[in-house]
Amino acid sequence: MIVGEQKPIAEIKAIIAPYKKILIMGCGTCVKTCFAGGEDEVAVLASALRLACKKDGQDIEIEEITVERQCEDEFIQEGAPAVSRNEAVLSLACGAGVQALARRFVKTPALPGVNTTFIGVLEKQGVFTEECSGCGNCGLAVFGGICPVTRCAKKLLNGPCGGSQNGKCEVNPDTDCAWQLIIERLRILGQMDNLRIYIPPKNWQPSLSGGPRKMVREDHMI
Amino acid sequence: MTENFKPKITLFHCINAFGDADELALNGKDTCEIQTVKMACSSMVKDVFLLRAFEAGADGVVVLVCPEGQCRFLEGNIRAKKRVAWVQNLLDEIGLDGRRLSLGNMAAGDNAAADQTINNLLKNLAEVGPNPAV
């Protein structure tokens, strides 16, 4: 899932300062799971902003709505009546959701309330960890299901750097050495021969370079 | 603090720790007005409820929970403690002052502990004054 973190209240206050009537729109998918922008977080933020603005003597009306997924037009169109009632939308979705709103509601400012950070998983209760960089050319079959592009600080593809200590990365001692994890996993899988496979220098063209990527499925286009 | 300031306090309490606000020594005295919200377990305290208490006009909010290790639902009071700490930070961030919100542990029937928690909050409110967002 996409993991994000809500912006500090002071920053959000500055972003919404020009407006008197705003809609806070949450998303019920990724950002709900990481406690950044679901229905509960919308309610808390709305309450906090009302208190903060009232304390400062600022007039503001805040409406709240949460849709299933803000990156899909089918869902955000449910929010159309609420959007039309307000001067701006403060979106608690990821960057894709904010831009989907901006595309759909051309005349209404779509403002970000969340910093989108990474693609990751819930490692344990309350802890979210980055696992995928979206490099566009997945080699997890060779690496035993552990990604060195994301989880190795040096993005090494052909084995460890040799600088790890007690299984921890020399760049960040709070991080597990990805290559130690890969080797341990390949040992469990009986695939240690994968370490003999030479991985050439990565072609980064499928990744985030040269502008936004696009994927087209003609078989789904009518 | 102005002499006429009689704080409005919203008291969230677990029914297992605390029964009735009428039993509070402070209740009925001219020190504060107390509104209570009963919960089956203190883990029912959500951040939005605490904030809405302030939106509704509370100058201070108290959450009374069972002592750690004695929650009949095991972790309810731990969850309440973390949520209260979260909202205290939020109150500091928005300039309302986190001292307006406090949590007190009390064994069942220990109303003296409840009184003590509320007294401590009243001392904080004497410093921070009425809720500026009302």
Interface residues (C-beta under 8 A of the other chain):
Chain A: P8 I9 A10 D40 A43 V44 S47 A48 L49 R50 L51 A52 K54 K55 D56
Chain B: K46 D47 V48 L51 R52 F54 E55 L90 E93 I94 G95 L96 P132 A133 V134
